[in-house]
């Protein structure tokens, strides 16, 4: 099943995408895709309800804005340097243990809402990533048990202001957390929708030119290991987002580096997880 949230920012309602591609309103089943929804087998309950309702479910006009497929989570946990080629272009080695960092949950935005350059930004960069949405509370889970705690997968662009991230002292969080820096969606795909999460092509273009062209096959640390690993340090709550790292081709890796400016258009997609489009606008 594919879950969407639609409507104006802050007023999104839950919906689903039918196999024929039509968008349908599911707000009669649940007010939103909250942590409580995921933590109580919401997707399975919703699937049964949707099957009963069938084409009686109200259609959503395709011009409707999509929000993030999940509302604001308790945390967005990101993995750094999880692709060999990206570590190399960044001049760093693949770490022996995953690098974890947080991204502010207020950075979350819809897949096509656009990117707002933060004030003073000169090095805003893109990072296509596979995001995992946590289904059940996770604490000290084994790698073998980890897959049963996944609610689904989403496309994510882990926007990063490199000067804020790397030249302003302290943690990476400064360069990762600006408003609009976490476009998620267009939909959440439940695990049954994805035949092999370790074989998904991922691509990103800026102004029509391909910058990133990779595959989740090259993830150094795979999803079950990452969930198990993170759960040794913190409790993952239903609805939390884990972003698993980006392949080569970020702006930082070009010589000279390439960064975004107002008017640029960023397009990206992961096989089976849809596409996003962001127009870059100036700081306000
Ligand atoms: Zn990243």
Boltz pocket constraint, residues with backbone or C-beta under 6 A from the ligand:
constraints:
  - pocket:
      binder: B
      contacts: [[A, 78], [A, 79], [A, 80], [A, 127], [A, 129], [A, 158], [A, 243], [A, 245], [A, 246]]
      max_distance: 6.0
